C-alpha cells in the first residue's frame, strides 16, 4: 500500500477548507497536516517545520500584486508541490505560476488525479 501524501491547505474560507480536507482524507491518498486561513509568519514557520508534499493555496488570500509571486514565496519556505485553488477571482496568468491547479468544481476522483499528476511530474 502506498503511503499517504501530506498536504497543507492555505485557504481563507473555513467551509471550503473543511470540505476539501474531508475529500482529501476520504480519498485515502492524502493526509491533511494543517489548515491555515491566512498567509502569515506563523504559517511560514509551520510549513518549514513539517514540509508537506503538497501545499494547496487559494491565491485570493494574497493581495493582488502578490498573487503571481506566491509560488516563489512558498519555494523559499518549503520544498512542496504548490497547487492553486482555482476560483472565480483567479486569472489564468496567476494559475500558470503554480505546479498545477484544482477547481472548486472538481469531483474527488478529478482532484486526486490532478494532485497525483502534479506530484509525479
VOZA-24217 format. One record per residue: x, y, z of N, C-alpha, C in turn; residue number from 1; residue in one letter. Coordinates in pm, 1 decimal, always signed. Atoms other than C-alpha are relative to their C-alpha. Layout:
(figu (X Y Z) (X Y Z) (X Y Z) NUM A) ...
This chain:
(figu (+83.1 -118.6 +0.0) (+0.0 +0.0 +0.0) (+87.3 +124.6 +0.0) 1 X) (figu (-75.8 -123.5 +11.6) (+131.4 +340.3 -97.7) (-31.0 +91.0 +118.9) 2 X) (figu (+22.9 -88.3 -114.0) (+180.5 +586.3 +187.8) (-73.2 +126.1 -44.5) 3 X) (figu (+75.0 -122.3 +27.8) (-43.0 +889.8 +207.0) (+95.4 +117.5 -17.3) 4 X) (figu (-75.5 -123.1 +18.9) (+99.5 +1214.6 +73.0) (-54.4 +104.4 +97.6) 5 X) (figu (+41.5 -101.0 -96.8) (+93.5 +1501.0 +320.5) (-35.9 +130.3 -69.7) 6 X) (figu (+53.2 -121.5 +61.2) (-95.9 +1820.5 +244.3) (-19.2 +106.9 +106.5) 7 X) (figu (+36.1 -116.6 -80.6) (-120.6 +2168.7 +394.1) (-92.3 +86.4 -85.9) 8 X) (figu (+94.3 -87.9 +70.0) (-409.6 +2397.6 +299.5) (+17.2 +142.2 +49.2) 9 X) (figu (-0.6 -142.7 -34.2) (-388.7 +2777.1 +288.4) (-121.2 +58.5 -70.7) 10 X) (figu (+128.9 -35.5 +58.2) (-749.7 +2871.6 +230.3) (-76.5 +85.6 +100.2) 11 X) (figu (+66.5 -88.6 -95.3) (-934.7 +3165.7 +386.7) (-138.3 -46.2 +43.9) 12 X) (figu (+135.4 +44.2 -31.9) (-1278.7 +3002.3 +379.2) (+2.7 -128.9 +80.0) 13 X) (figu (+4.1 +119.1 -83.7) (-1332.1 +2758.1 +663.2) (-89.4 -107.4 -62.2) 14 X) (figu (+91.3 +95.0 +63.5) (-1621.4 +2597.7 +475.2) (+71.7 -75.7 -112.2) 15 X) (figu (-71.9 +64.2 +111.1) (-1409.4 +2530.5 +165.3) (+115.3 -83.8 +53.0) 16 X) (figu (-114.7 +73.4 -54.4) (-1105.6 +2425.1 +368.9) (-43.5 -131.8 +63.6) 17 X) (figu (+46.0 +123.1 -65.0) (-1301.2 +2173.0 +577.2) (-52.7 -99.8 -102.5) 18 X) (figu (+50.1 +89.6 +104.3) (-1476.6 +2032.7 +271.0) (+112.7 -63.6 -78.4) 19 X) (figu (-113.5 +51.2 +75.9) (-1151.4 +1997.8 +77.3) (+81.3 -98.5 +84.5) 20 X) (figu (-73.8 +90.2 -88.5) (-973.1 +1842.6 +377.5) (-73.2 -133.3 +12.9) 21 X) (figu (+79.6 +122.2 -10.9) (-1255.0 +1590.8 +414.1) (+9.8 -84.8 -126.5) 22 X) (figu (-10.8 +72.0 +127.6) (-1244.5 +1497.3 +43.9) (+138.1 -63.8 -13.9) 23 X) (figu (-135.9 +53.5 +11.0) (-866.2 +1454.8 +53.5) (+21.1 -117.7 +95.1) 24 X) (figu (-15.6 +107.8 -98.4) (-872.6 +1243.7 +371.4) (-80.5 -122.8 -41.7) 25 X) (figu (+87.2 +111.7 +39.9) (-1163.6 +1030.3 +245.4) (+54.2 -75.9 -121.1) 26 X) (figu (-54.8 +66.7 +118.7) (-971.3 +952.8 -75.4) (+97.5 -110.7 +36.7) 27 X) (figu (-98.5 +99.1 -43.1) (-719.5 +750.9 +124.8) (+140.0 +25.4 -51.4) 28 X) (figu (-130.5 -29.2 +60.3) (-433.3 +905.3 -73.6) (+74.9 +113.1 +69.0) 29 X) (figu (-59.9 -120.6 -56.7) (-371.7 +1221.0 +128.9) (-34.8 +15.1 +147.5) 30 X) (figu (+19.6 -31.7 -140.6) (-333.2 +1327.7 +488.8) (+20.6 +150.3 +17.0) 31 X) (figu (-8.7 -145.2 -18.4) (-406.3 +1693.4 +568.4) (+63.6 +26.9 +136.3) 32 X) (figu (-74.6 -26.4 -122.5) (-149.3 +1807.7 +823.8) (-49.5 +124.2 +72.7) 33 X) (figu (+42.2 -125.7 -62.7) (-273.3 +2159.4 +882.1) (-75.6 +85.7 -100.1) 34 X) (figu (+77.0 -95.2 +79.4) (-516.2 +2420.9 +757.1) (+31.1 +139.5 +52.9) 35 X) (figu (-25.6 -140.2 -34.6) (-419.9 +2788.6 +755.0) (-105.5 +85.8 -68.8) 36 X) (figu (+100.8 -88.8 +57.6) (-673.8 +3062.9 +698.5) (+58.3 +135.0 -40.8) 37 X) (figu (-70.3 -118.5 +49.7) (-413.2 +3328.8 +622.6) (+144.2 -39.7 -28.1) 38 X) (figu (-141.4 +24.7 +27.1) (-58.1 +3350.2 +493.3) (+78.6 +95.9 +87.5) 39 X) (figu (-66.9 -82.2 -100.0) (+144.8 +3475.1 +787.0) (+136.7 -60.0 +32.9) 40 X) (figu (-130.0 +52.8 -45.5) (+484.2 +3428.5 +950.1) (-19.3 -132.5 +73.5) 41 X) (figu (+29.9 +125.5 -68.4) (+324.4 +3158.5 +1166.4) (-18.3 -111.8 -101.4) 42 X) (figu (+20.1 +97.1 +107.3) (+213.5 +2977.3 +852.6) (+134.3 -41.0 -59.9) 43 X) (figu (-131.8 +30.2 +56.7) (+564.4 +3002.0 +704.8) (+82.9 -87.0 +93.9) 44 X) (figu (-76.4 +76.1 -98.8) (+723.1 +2872.2 +1025.1) (-48.7 -143.3 +7.6) 45 X) (figu (+57.4 +134.7 -7.8) (+486.7 +2576.3 +1044.3) (+31.6 -80.3 -127.2) 46 X) (figu (-30.1 +69.3 +125.3) (+538.3 +2491.0 +674.8) (+145.8 -44.7 -3.7) 47 X) (figu (-142.0 +37.1 -5.7) (+915.4 +2494.5 +724.9) (+19.0 -122.0 +90.0) 48 X) (figu (-14.7 +106.6 -99.0) (+871.4 +2260.9 +1021.3) (-43.5 -136.6 -48.6) 49 X) (figu (+46.0 +131.7 +42.2) (+675.3 +1985.0 +854.1) (+7.1 -24.2 -149.1) 50 X) (figu (-28.8 +15.2 +143.1) (+748.9 +2042.6 +482.2) (-91.6 -102.5 -68.7) 51 X) (figu (+94.9 +94.6 +59.8) (+435.5 +1880.2 +333.8) (+36.3 -32.5 -144.7) 52 X) (figu (-20.6 +35.9 +139.9) (+439.8 +1700.7 -0.2) (-68.5 +99.0 -93.1) 53 X) (figu (+81.6 -89.5 +82.6) (+171.4 +1935.4 -133.7) (-53.3 +113.8 +86.0) 54 X) (figu (+68.3 -115.2 -60.0) (+53.1 +2285.4 -43.8) (-106.5 +43.6 -99.3) 55 X) (figu (+108.5 -52.4 +82.6) (-284.9 +2390.7 -177.8) (-34.9 +136.9 +54.1) 56 X) (figu (+23.9 -138.4 -41.7) (-333.7 +2766.6 -168.8) (-107.5 +63.8 -87.7) 57 X) (figu (+96.4 -82.3 +72.8) (-623.1 +2988.0 -265.1) (+70.0 +133.9 -23.0) 58 X) (figu (-74.7 -123.7 +26.6) (-443.8 +3278.9 -439.2) (-68.8 +127.0 +48.3) 59 X) (figu (+68.5 -120.8 -47.4) (-711.4 +3524.3 -322.5) (+40.9 +36.4 +141.8) 60 X) (figu (-45.6 -28.7 -135.6) (-554.9 +3500.3 +22.6) (+109.1 +108.0 -0.5) 61 X) (figu (-107.4 -98.3 +14.2) (-278.6 +3728.2 -107.0) (-53.0 +125.1 -69.2) 62 X) (figu (+40.7 -121.1 +71.5) (-306.5 +4085.5 -223.5) (+25.0 -19.4 -149.4) 63 X) (figu (-0.8 +21.3 +145.1) (-346.8 +4121.8 -599.3) (+141.1 -2.8 -58.2) 64 X) (figu (-136.2 -4.9 +54.0) (+19.4 +4213.0 -665.7) (+81.7 -123.1 +38.2) 65 X) (figu (-77.1 +115.7 -46.6) (+149.1 +3914.1 -465.7) (-46.6 -132.2 -58.9) 66 X) (figu (+55.4 +126.3 +48.1) (-69.9 +3652.3 -633.4) (+90.3 -70.8 -99.5) 67 X) (figu (-88.7 +61.3 +99.1) (+173.6 +3595.8 -918.7) (+130.9 -46.8 +62.9) 68 X) (figu (-126.0 +34.7 -65.8) (+462.5 +3562.0 -671.9) (-16.8 -106.6 +106.9) 69 X) (figu (+24.8 +94.7 -108.7) (+300.8 +3313.8 -434.4) (+82.4 -127.2 -14.0) 70 X) (figu (-77.4 +122.8 +20.4) (+471.8 +3012.6 -589.2) (+145.4 +20.0 +42.1) 71 X) (figu (-139.1 -29.1 -38.2) (+813.9 +3174.7 -547.3) (+12.7 +22.5 +150.2) 72 X) (figu (-2.3 -23.1 -144.5) (+729.7 +3286.1 -192.9) (+0.8 -133.5 +73.6) 73 X) (figu (+7.8 +130.4 -65.8) (+639.2 +2929.8 -97.5) (+124.6 -84.0 -25.8) 74 X) (figu (-123.5 +74.3 +29.8) (+951.0 +2788.9 -268.0) (+110.3 +36.3 +99.1) 75 X) (figu (-97.8 -43.2 -99.6) (+1155.4 +2990.4 -19.3) (-29.1 -58.3 +138.0) 76 X) (figu (+44.1 +49.3 -130.0) (+960.7 +2832.7 +267.9) (+8.6 -152.4 +10.1) 77 X) (figu (+0.2 +146.7 -3.9) (+926.9 +2464.8 +177.9) (+20.4 -55.7 -140.5) 78 X) (figu (-29.3 +65.0 +127.7) (+1008.2 +2217.7 -96.9) (-120.2 -82.0 -46.6) 79 X) (figu (+124.7 +68.6 +30.3) (+646.4 +2126.3 -167.4) (-47.5 +29.6 -141.5) 80 X) (figu (+76.1 -28.1 +121.0) (+440.7 +2093.5 -483.1) (-105.4 +102.5 +41.1) 81 X) (figu (+96.6 -104.1 -36.9) (+221.3 +2405.4 -483.1) (-112.0 +3.0 -103.3) 82 X) (figu (+119.0 +7.7 +83.7) (-130.7 +2380.2 -621.4) (-89.7 +118.6 +32.3) 83 X) (figu (+92.3 -112.6 -18.2) (-361.5 +2677.1 -675.6) (-143.7 -50.3 +0.5) 84 X) (figu (+143.1 +26.0 +0.5) (-728.1 +2654.8 -586.9) (-62.3 +101.7 -94.5) 85 X) (figu (+56.1 -85.5 +104.1) (-897.5 +2792.6 -896.0) (-142.4 +38.6 +37.0) 86 X) (figu (+133.1 -51.1 -30.8) (-1195.0 +3011.0 -816.0) (-31.9 +117.8 -89.9) 87 X) (figu (+44.7 -107.7 +88.6) (-1386.4 +3297.0 -973.0) (+93.6 +121.8 -6.1) 88 X) (figu (-85.7 -118.8 -3.4) (-1131.0 +3561.7 -870.9) (+143.9 -27.7 -42.1) 89 X) (figu (-136.1 +37.3 +37.2) (-824.6 +3376.8 -1003.2) (+11.4 -3.3 -152.4) 90 X) (figu (-17.5 -10.4 +144.8) (-696.2 +3454.3 -1352.1) (+96.5 -106.6 -51.2) 91 X) (figu (-86.9 +99.5 +63.1) (-517.6 +3224.3 -1597.3) (+148.8 +31.8 +18.8) 92 X) (figu (-141.8 -33.4 -16.0) (-189.7 +3417.8 -1568.7) (+48.0 -28.8 +142.5) 93 X) (figu (-35.6 +37.8 -136.9) (-193.2 +3359.1 -1192.4) (+16.0 -151.6 +7.8) 94 X) (figu (-5.0 +146.5 -6.4) (-264.7 +2986.0 -1234.6) (+125.9 -57.5 -64.0) 95 X) (figu (-120.3 +49.5 +68.8) (+32.5 +2942.9 -1470.7) (+123.7 +0.8 +89.0) 96 X) (figu (-116.2 -9.7 -87.6) (+270.6 +3026.3 -1184.9) (+15.4 -122.2 +90.9) 97 X) (figu (+2.6 +111.2 -94.4) (+181.6 +2709.1 -992.8) (+35.7 -132.8 -66.5) 98 X) (figu (-30.3 +133.3 +49.3) (+268.9 +2342.0 -1024.7) (-123.9 -68.7 -56.0) 99 X) (figu (+127.3 +53.4 +47.0) (-97.3 +2273.8 -1101.2) (-112.4 +77.7 +63.2) 100 X) (figu (+114.9 -65.2 -62.2) (-446.7 +2377.9 -1009.7) (-113.7 -99.6 +13.4) 101 X) (figu (+122.8 +75.4 -17.7) (-768.3 +2229.1 -881.0) (-113.3 +101.1 +0.9) 102 X) (figu (+115.1 -88.6 +7.1) (-1115.4 +2372.2 -917.9) (-95.7 -28.1 +114.4) 103 X) (figu (+105.5 +17.9 -99.4) (-1391.0 +2428.0 -666.8) (-102.4 -102.1 -47.3) 104 X) (figu (+101.5 +86.7 +58.7) (-1599.4 +2215.3 -901.1) (+50.4 -139.7 -34.9) 105 X) (figu (-54.2 +132.7 +28.0) (-1369.2 +1911.3 -930.9) (-64.9 -104.9 +90.3) 106 X) (figu (+44.4 +115.6 -78.5) (-1505.2 +1574.9 -821.0) (+121.9 -58.1 +71.3) 107 X) (figu (-108.4 +58.4 -77.3) (-1299.6 +1372.2 -574.2) (+101.2 -70.9 -88.8) 108 X) (figu (-93.5 +73.5 +85.4) (-1151.7 +1147.5 -843.9) (+82.8 +94.7 -87.0) 109 X) (figu (-74.8 -98.9 +79.5) (-1052.8 +1451.3 -1057.0) (+105.7 +68.9 +85.8) 110 X) (figu (-90.4 -67.6 -91.1) (-896.5 +1623.9 -759.0) (+120.8 -89.2 +31.8) 111 X) (figu (-107.9 +93.5 -31.1) (-692.2 +1316.0 -662.7) (+89.9 -19.5 -121.5) 112 X) (figu (-78.8 +17.5 +122.6) (-580.9 +1264.1 -1025.1) (+89.7 +121.0 -25.2) 113 X) (figu (-78.8 -121.9 +23.1) (-466.5 +1626.7 -1060.1) (+115.1 +11.2 +99.4) 114 X) (figu (-106.1 -7.5 -100.3) (-271.2 +1613.8 -734.0) (+108.0 -104.9 -26.0) 115 X) (figu (-98.6 +105.7 +30.0) (-105.6 +1282.6 -822.0) (+83.2 +37.0 -122.6) 116 X) (figu (-74.5 -41.8 +118.8) (-11.6 +1416.3 -1166.3) (+102.6 +107.2 +33.8) 117 X) (figu (-93.7 -106.6 -38.7) (+148.1 +1725.0 -1009.3) (+116.2 -57.3 +80.9) 118 X) (figu (-104.7 +60.9 -80.8) (+340.7 +1511.4 -761.0) (+95.5 -81.8 -85.8) 119 X) (figu (-80.7 +89.4 +84.1) (+462.2 +1269.5 -1029.2) (+81.5 +70.2 -107.3) 120 X) (figu (-74.8 -69.1 +106.3) (+592.2 +1537.6 -1267.6) (+117.4 +75.6 +55.5) 121 X) 
